[in-house]
Amino acid sequence: MSLVQEIVDVTLPNKKYQILIGPGLHQSLPDHMHSLQGEHVILITDDKVAGFWLKPFASQMSNIVSRLDEIVVREGEPSKSVETCNQLWQKMLEMGADRRTIVVALGGGVVGDLAGFLAASFARGIRFVQIPTSLLAQVDSSVGGKVGINLPQSKNMVGAFWQPESVIIDPLVLQTLDEPNFRAGMAEVIKYGLIMDDEFFHFLKSSVDPIRGRDPQILAKVIAWCCRCKAQVVEEDEKETSGRRVILNYGHTYGHAIENVFGYGTFLHGEAIAIGMTCAARLAMELGMVDSDFLKSQTELFLEFGLPVECPENRHDELLDAMKRDKKVAAGKLSLILPTRIGNVVSMAAPSDEKIRNSLVN
């Protein structure tokens, strides 16, 4: 019996691939990773994920590839740096990587972003596969082809659009994910309901207990729902040219500023985004775009999953400055994604600095 419970097709003008989702899928990788057969594979992971999953995944892949090399980086956002990239480019050269080599990203969003950028940039672009091991990566960063690294002043400022060959998602690997990171992943899950699917939002409200209990069947359904939402947006606007894809940034301009000002690692990405969505909803309410019921419903679901909703105080000017350095600033003008109702958001020019500062105040 196939272990694939859900399949999400991603069809783009120059690329078509599948997202395979199913509990226990990591036990049958050779059946689903045909693009790797007979090739040189460089498996990239971090030191935390390696302790749980490097050996079982490497064992599966070694059965189908001609040569398997492994690279382990330090866990966390600091690994998404120019310095780390330079070290790994050199290491890939030493490993004999060429244009037939395939990079496999085994880890959370940091590993996926870093490994994907290495693949996009090495030898002017080589193939890569995503095997996300965190909830956030499974529902968001592994889908859509955005890869990149951070500069000291700005998150994800250097990067590329580089689509994977495939994405392999096993909800069972989430059993080893620590509780803070699982909660943080739920911020991106909830985001999909808020920006484009009110039915999904209400499904989440009715499924809090099995999701918190990490029921693998429910998680497979939740992950597939999120991936379909993101795939739909990416298919409509792969490289953020039409403006459709920017809806995925709901809460992110605020959230990236929080990560930058308070230091990467002070808040997990999903925690910062939950705070950011709260600030965005507060601003939308002040502008008359939503009522207090919207903010209440959003906040209650965040709190159900233990997510923070209060912006740290006393550094609001720094946060505003950081928002203005966001990579989504165009021609010196900041735009924000703001809600109009559950299931819909719009992009609009940022209002006055005073209103943005007010939205940071709890």
C-alpha positions as CSV (number, residue, x, y, z in Angstrom):
1,M,0.0,0.0,0.0
2,S,1.3,3.5,-0.9
3,L,2.4,5.6,1.9
4,V,1.5,8.8,0.0
5,Q,-1.7,10.2,1.4
6,E,-1.8,13.5,-0.5
7,I,-0.3,14.8,-3.7
8,V,0.0,18.4,-4.6
9,D,1.0,19.3,-8.2
10,V,2.9,22.5,-8.8
11,T,2.7,23.5,-12.5
12,L,4.8,26.5,-13.6
13,P,5.7,27.7,-17.1
14,N,9.2,26.2,-16.9
15,K,8.8,23.6,-14.2
16,K,6.4,21.0,-13.0
17,Y,6.9,19.0,-9.8
18,Q,5.0,17.2,-7.1
19,I,4.7,17.6,-3.3
20,L,4.2,14.1,-1.8
21,I,2.7,14.0,1.7
22,G,2.2,10.9,3.8
23,P,2.9,9.5,7.3
24,G,5.8,7.1,7.1
25,L,7.0,8.4,3.7
26,H,10.6,8.6,4.9
27,Q,10.6,4.8,5.0
28,S,10.1,4.5,1.2
29,L,12.2,7.2,-0.3
30,P,13.6,5.1,-3.2
31,D,10.0,4.6,-4.5
32,H,9.5,8.4,-4.8
33,M,12.9,10.0,-5.5
34,H,13.4,8.9,-9.1
35,S,15.4,12.0,-10.0
36,L,18.2,11.0,-7.6
37,Q,18.8,7.5,-9.0
38,G,22.4,7.0,-10.1
39,E,23.4,10.5,-9.3
40,H,25.9,12.2,-7.0
41,V,23.9,13.6,-4.0
42,I,25.0,16.2,-1.4
43,L,22.7,15.9,1.6
44,I,22.6,19.1,3.7
45,T,21.2,19.2,7.2
46,D,21.8,20.9,10.5
47,D,23.3,19.5,13.7
48,K,20.0,19.2,15.5
49,V,18.1,17.4,12.7
50,A,21.1,15.2,12.1
51,G,20.8,13.7,15.5
52,F,17.3,12.4,14.7
53,W,17.1,11.9,10.9
54,L,20.4,12.0,9.1
55,K,21.2,8.3,9.5
56,P,17.7,6.9,8.4
57,F,17.4,9.3,5.4
58,A,21.0,8.8,4.3
59,S,20.5,5.0,4.6
60,Q,17.5,5.2,2.3
61,M,19.2,7.4,-0.3
62,S,22.4,5.4,-0.3
63,N,20.4,2.6,-1.9
64,I,19.7,4.6,-5.1
65,V,22.5,7.1,-5.6
66,S,26.0,6.5,-7.0
67,R,27.7,8.7,-4.4
68,L,26.3,10.4,-1.3
69,D,28.1,13.2,0.6
70,E,26.8,14.9,3.7
71,I,27.2,18.4,5.0
72,V,26.0,19.4,8.5
73,V,25.7,23.0,9.5
74,R,24.9,24.7,12.8
75,E,21.2,25.0,13.6
76,G,19.6,28.4,13.3
77,E,19.4,31.6,11.2
78,P,23.2,32.5,11.6
79,S,23.9,29.7,9.2
80,K,22.1,31.6,6.4
81,S,25.1,33.8,5.9
82,V,27.5,34.8,3.1
83,E,30.3,33.2,5.2
84,T,28.6,29.9,5.5
85,C,27.8,29.9,1.8
86,N,31.4,30.5,0.9
87,Q,32.6,27.6,3.1
88,L,30.0,25.3,1.6
89,W,30.8,26.3,-2.0
90,Q,34.4,25.3,-1.3
91,K,33.3,22.1,0.3
92,M,31.1,21.2,-2.6
93,L,34.1,21.7,-4.9
94,E,36.2,19.4,-2.7
95,M,33.4,16.8,-3.0
96,G,33.6,16.9,-6.8
97,A,30.2,18.5,-7.3
98,D,29.3,19.3,-10.9
99,R,26.1,20.1,-12.9
100,R,24.8,16.6,-12.5
101,T,25.0,16.8,-8.7
102,I,21.7,17.0,-6.8
103,V,21.4,18.9,-3.5
104,V,19.0,17.5,-1.0
105,A,17.8,19.8,1.8
106,L,16.9,17.8,5.0
107,G,15.7,20.2,7.7
108,G,13.7,23.2,8.5
109,G,13.4,26.5,6.8
110,V,17.0,27.6,7.4
111,V,18.4,24.4,5.8
112,G,15.9,24.6,2.9
113,D,16.7,28.3,2.2
114,L,20.5,27.7,2.5
115,A,20.7,24.5,0.5
116,G,18.4,25.8,-2.1
117,F,20.5,28.9,-2.6
118,L,23.6,26.8,-2.8
119,A,21.9,24.8,-5.5
120,A,20.7,27.9,-7.4
121,S,24.2,29.5,-7.3
122,F,26.6,26.6,-7.7
123,A,27.7,26.0,-11.3
124,R,25.0,28.4,-12.4
125,G,22.3,26.2,-10.9
126,I,22.0,22.5,-10.1
127,R,19.0,20.4,-9.1
128,F,17.7,20.1,-5.6
129,V,15.1,18.3,-3.5
130,Q,13.3,19.5,-0.4
131,I,12.7,17.1,2.5
132,P,11.3,19.5,5.2
133,T,11.4,18.4,8.8
134,S,9.7,21.3,10.6
135,L,6.1,22.2,10.3
136,L,6.9,25.7,9.1
137,A,9.1,24.3,6.3
138,Q,6.5,21.7,5.4
139,V,3.7,24.2,4.9
140,D,5.6,27.3,3.7
141,S,9.3,27.6,2.9
142,S,9.8,24.3,1.1
143,V,7.1,25.2,-1.4
144,G,7.4,27.9,-4.1
145,G,11.1,28.1,-4.9
146,K,12.2,31.0,-2.8
147,V,15.7,30.4,-1.5
148,G,18.2,32.7,0.0
149,I,20.4,33.9,2.8
150,N,20.5,36.9,5.2
151,L,22.6,40.0,5.3
152,P,23.4,41.5,8.8
153,Q,20.9,44.3,8.1
154,S,18.1,42.4,6.4
155,K,16.6,38.9,6.3
156,N,16.6,37.0,3.0
157,M,18.0,39.9,1.1
158,V,20.2,37.7,-1.1
159,G,18.5,34.9,-2.9
160,A,16.9,33.4,-6.0
161,F,13.7,31.8,-7.3
162,W,14.8,28.2,-7.7
163,Q,12.2,25.5,-7.9
164,P,12.9,22.0,-6.5
165,E,12.7,18.7,-8.4
166,S,10.2,17.5,-5.7
167,V,9.2,18.0,-2.1
168,I,8.8,15.0,0.2
169,I,6.9,15.6,3.4
170,D,6.4,13.0,6.2
171,P,4.3,14.3,9.1
172,L,5.8,11.6,11.3
173,V,9.1,13.5,11.4
174,L,7.3,16.2,13.4
175,Q,7.2,13.8,16.4
176,T,10.8,14.9,17.1
177,L,10.1,18.6,16.6
178,D,10.3,20.6,19.8
179,E,7.1,22.2,21.0
180,P,8.2,25.9,20.4
181,N,9.0,25.1,16.8
182,F,5.8,23.2,16.3
183,R,3.8,26.1,17.7
184,A,5.8,28.5,15.5
185,G,4.9,26.5,12.4
186,M,1.2,26.9,13.3
187,A,1.6,30.7,12.6
188,E,2.2,30.0,8.9
189,V,-0.6,27.4,8.9
190,I,-3.1,29.9,10.4
191,K,-1.9,32.5,7.9
192,Y,-3.3,30.6,5.0
193,G,-6.8,30.6,6.5
194,L,-6.5,34.3,7.1
195,I,-5.3,35.3,3.7
196,M,-7.3,33.1,1.3
197,D,-9.5,30.4,2.8
198,D,-12.0,31.1,5.6
199,E,-13.1,27.4,5.4
200,F,-9.6,26.3,6.4
201,F,-9.5,28.9,9.2
202,H,-12.7,27.4,10.7
203,F,-11.4,23.9,10.2
204,L,-8.4,24.8,12.3
205,K,-10.6,26.2,15.0
206,S,-12.5,22.9,15.2
207,S,-9.3,20.8,15.1
208,V,-7.1,22.3,17.7
209,D,-6.8,19.2,19.9
210,P,-5.8,16.7,17.3
211,I,-3.4,19.2,15.7
212,R,-1.8,19.9,19.1
213,G,-1.7,16.2,19.6
214,R,0.2,15.8,16.3
215,D,-2.2,13.3,14.8
216,P,-0.4,12.3,11.6
217,Q,-3.5,11.9,9.5
218,I,-4.9,15.3,10.5
219,L,-1.4,16.9,10.0
220,A,-1.2,15.4,6.5
221,K,-4.5,17.0,5.7
222,V,-3.5,20.3,7.2
223,I,-0.1,20.3,5.4
224,A,-1.7,19.4,2.0
225,W,-4.3,22.2,2.5
226,C,-1.5,24.7,3.1
227,C,0.6,23.4,0.2
228,R,-2.4,23.7,-2.2
229,C,-3.0,27.3,-1.1
230,K,0.6,28.2,-1.6
231,A,0.9,26.3,-4.9
232,Q,-2.1,28.2,-6.3
233,V,-0.5,31.5,-5.4
234,V,2.9,30.5,-6.8
235,E,1.3,29.3,-10.0
236,E,-0.4,32.6,-10.5
237,D,2.7,34.7,-9.6
238,E,5.9,32.6,-9.4
239,K,8.3,35.6,-9.2
240,E,6.2,38.3,-7.6
241,T,5.6,40.1,-10.8
242,S,1.8,40.4,-10.8
243,G,1.5,41.2,-7.1
244,R,-0.6,38.1,-6.2
245,R,2.3,36.4,-4.4
246,V,2.7,39.3,-1.9
247,I,-0.4,38.1,0.0
248,L,1.9,35.4,1.5
249,N,3.7,38.2,3.3
250,Y,0.9,39.0,5.7
251,G,2.6,39.9,8.9
252,H,6.1,39.4,7.5
253,T,7.2,43.0,7.2
254,Y,6.5,43.5,10.9
255,G,7.9,40.0,11.7
256,H,11.1,40.3,9.8
257,A,11.7,43.7,11.5
258,I,11.2,42.1,14.9
259,E,13.7,39.3,14.1
260,N,16.2,41.8,12.9
261,V,15.9,44.3,15.8
262,F,15.8,41.8,18.6
263,G,18.3,39.5,17.0
264,Y,17.7,36.3,15.1
265,G,16.9,33.5,17.5
266,T,15.3,35.8,20.1
267,F,12.0,35.0,18.5
268,L,11.4,32.0,16.3
269,H,10.3,33.0,12.8
270,G,6.7,31.9,13.3
271,E,6.5,33.7,16.7
272,A,7.6,36.9,15.0
273,I,5.1,36.4,12.2
274,A,2.3,35.9,14.7
275,I,3.1,39.1,16.4
276,G,3.4,40.7,12.9
277,M,0.0,39.5,11.9
278,T,-1.5,40.9,15.1
279,C,0.1,44.3,14.4
280,A,-1.2,44.2,10.8
281,A,-4.7,43.4,12.0
282,R,-4.5,46.2,14.6
283,L,-3.5,48.6,11.9
284,A,-6.3,47.4,9.6
285,M,-8.8,47.9,12.4
286,E,-7.5,51.5,12.9
287,L,-7.9,52.1,9.2
288,G,-11.5,50.8,9.3
289,M,-10.7,47.7,7.1
290,V,-11.8,45.1,9.7
291,D,-13.7,45.2,12.9
292,S,-12.7,44.1,16.4
293,D,-14.3,40.7,15.8
294,F,-11.6,39.9,13.2
295,L,-8.8,40.8,15.6
296,K,-10.4,38.8,18.3
297,S,-10.9,35.7,16.2
298,Q,-7.3,35.8,14.9
299,T,-5.9,36.4,18.3
300,E,-7.9,33.6,19.9
301,L,-6.6,31.1,17.4
302,F,-3.0,32.2,17.9
303,L,-3.4,31.8,21.6
304,E,-4.9,28.4,21.3
305,F,-1.6,27.3,19.8
306,G,0.5,29.2,22.3
307,L,1.7,31.8,19.9
308,P,2.7,35.3,21.1
309,V,0.7,38.3,20.1
310,E,2.3,41.2,21.9
311,C,5.0,43.3,20.3
312,P,8.0,44.0,22.5
313,E,8.0,47.5,23.8
314,N,10.5,50.4,23.8
315,R,12.1,49.8,20.4
316,H,9.3,51.0,18.1
317,D,11.5,53.5,16.2
318,E,14.0,50.8,15.5
319,L,11.3,48.5,14.3
320,L,9.9,51.1,12.0
321,D,13.3,51.8,10.5
322,A,13.8,48.1,10.0
323,M,10.4,47.8,8.2
324,K,11.6,50.5,5.8
325,R,14.6,48.4,4.9
326,D,12.5,45.4,4.1
327,K,13.2,43.8,0.7
328,K,9.6,44.5,-0.3
329,V,10.2,48.3,-0.2
330,A,10.0,49.6,-3.8
331,A,11.1,53.0,-4.9
332,G,11.5,54.0,-1.3
333,K,7.9,53.2,-0.5
334,L,6.8,50.6,2.0
335,S,3.7,48.5,1.2
336,L,1.9,46.3,3.8
337,I,-0.5,43.3,3.5
338,L,-3.6,44.0,5.5
339,P,-6.8,42.0,6.0
340,T,-10.3,42.9,4.9
341,R,-11.9,39.8,6.3
342,I,-11.1,36.2,7.3
343,G,-9.9,34.7,4.0
344,N,-8.8,37.9,2.2
345,V,-6.0,40.4,2.4
346,V,-4.9,43.3,0.2
347,S,-1.6,45.1,-0.5
348,M,-1.6,48.8,0.1
349,A,0.8,51.7,0.6
350,A,1.8,52.0,4.2
351,P,0.0,54.8,6.1
352,S,1.8,57.4,8.3
353,D,4.6,56.4,10.6
354,E,2.4,57.4,13.5
355,K,-0.2,54.8,12.5
356,I,2.4,52.1,12.1
357,R,3.9,53.0,15.5
358,N,0.3,52.8,17.0
359,S,-0.1,49.3,15.6
360,L,3.0,48.2,17.5
361,V,1.5,49.2,20.8
362,N,-0.4,46.4,22.6
